[in-house]
């Protein structure tokens, strides 16, 4: 083959030099980077929250009398909880500890202590127990009214006895209602897709700041990613009363409701103190609310002179001091503002009807 004249006598060094300057192979990249550099912001958030909250999360083992079998004197179970005060107060679900004659709490550091029941409230599926310990790492409550659908939700607990298990997801929905074991509707329940399993009950649901936004309480077994938690504002209110009084005497007016916004024009026209209220979605026949003239579709904006912006506010008003006392209830019916008088009854006599 004849070599073209334009290539004759040309040295290879020129082309070699050009290749070396522009196409040199890069040295191998050092893959021994620190783990922190490989984590994205989402992973860092989950890791930070888990490290902060996990020391306050406990595993609760319960022993209950076995009345159904003669073979064994007792039956057992387990659940989760979390420390809410440094002197040993622990919040969990009522269904985890209800009826137990003996309880053991395993702390995150491996210590195991016997626990005693402080107070039990089946109406909200919450209970407070206590261990003989001090200077414990404890969790802080957040404001469940400030959470939004889609924000990060992190669950920590002991599913099937596997302690300190962390799962993460988002807040799937707000304002759900579910029935407690006593039959009463629990309002303003948080729905999340953070994976929960048997044994997670009583554990905390936490936001990205490491604050408690809910107490994990229920799952729908056939479903995937449909889990529920009692809102932290309800949990904090109930826990305070259980520690103080060991029980909660509640007023009952016989309504089922959910948080609902109020049109801004209605707020301005009636000079309301709130832009949200409690939408009445159901009324018990023969209840105080029924006798007072409340109807489905009404929005409660005030009770006893106190503004009502949601279910938690209404629960706070329906305490022992209002039982048997006629109290004014301000409602919005369509666009009209009305004031009715309702006399709450004690919940203990009526929860079977809820």
C-alpha positions, 0 to 999 in steps of 0.5 A: 500500500502506498503511503500518501505524501502528506503523511510521509516523513512525519514523526509519531512523536507529535501525535503521541504528545497530543494524546498525552496532553489531552487524553491522559487517563485520570488517576483512580478516585479515592473511594474511602470518603467519610460516611457523612459525605455520602449521606444526602440531607434526608438520610442525615435528618433521619440519622440525627433524629434517631440518635436524639430520640432513641435513648428516650424510647423503651420496650415494655413487656407486660404480664397479664393474668390468664383467665382463659387457660388453666395451663399457664398462670399468665399471658404476656405481650410487649409494646413501646413507650417513651420517657416524657420526664427525667424522673421516670414517667413513660407514655404509652398506649392504654391497650399495651398496659391495660389489665397488666399485673406486672410490667417491665421496662427495658431502657435503651442502655440495656437496664431493665426496671419494674414499672407501675401504672400511674394512669390509664385512659382507654378513651384516647388509648393512652397511659402513663407508667413510671419506673424508679429512675432519675435523670433519664433522657426524655423526649419533647412534645411538638405542636401537632397543629403545625404539622402538614401533609407530606412532611417527614414522619419518623417512627421508633419502637420495638416491633416484634421485640426488635428494640430501637427499630427506626422507620421513616415516611411522611404524614399521609393525612390529618384529621382522621377519626378512629374508635378506641377499645372503649368504643369512643371516637378518637378525633384528630388522628394522624395517618402516616406511611412510616412502617409500623408492626405489632410492638410499635404501639406506644412508640413516638412519631417524630418530626424532622426536629426530633419533636414528638408529633404523635403516639403510634397506636394502630395499623390496618393489617391487610393494608400497606402503609396505612398507620395511625398515631394519636396527635401530640397535643392530645397526648400531652394534655392527657399525660398531664392529667394522668400524672396529676389526677391518675384519671380524667373526668371528661364532659361529653356532649355527643358530637363527632367532629373534625378540624375544618377551615372557615371561609375568610369572609365569614371570619371577617364578617362575624369578627371571629377569633379563629379561622378554623373550627370543629365541623360536626360530622355526627350527633348522638341521639338524645345527647346534650348536643342533640338536645341543644339543637346542634346539627350535622354541618355546624362548625363550633368556634367557641365553647364556654367563651373560649375560642375553639380552633380544633378538636384539641381545643374542644377536648380541653374545654370538656373537663370536670368543671363543666360537667352538669353546667350549662355552657354557651356554644358558638357555632357557624351554620352556613354563614349565620352565627348562632349561640346555643346552650349545652349541658355536658354530661360525664363521659363515664356514663356515656362512652358505651354509646359513643 
